[in-house]
């Protein structure tokens, strides 16, 4: 299974000055929206989203926990945001 993932965030930290990991770890950094779709056997689900205030996106969390491959345009950024 693959998860195509994208985060949109905001922060007081300038990502171009601090880099993805410092940005992700900064206390002011917050996720505004996460969008993803699942892909199995070449078939993609519809795009799903999570915004601040929604309950945890169980489908996304479970897919990642089960070892799904994460596909992202700027993978290092998404990795840092996911982990911090």
Order of alpha helices (4+ residues) and beta strands (2+ residues): beta-alpha-beta-beta-beta-alpha-beta-alpha
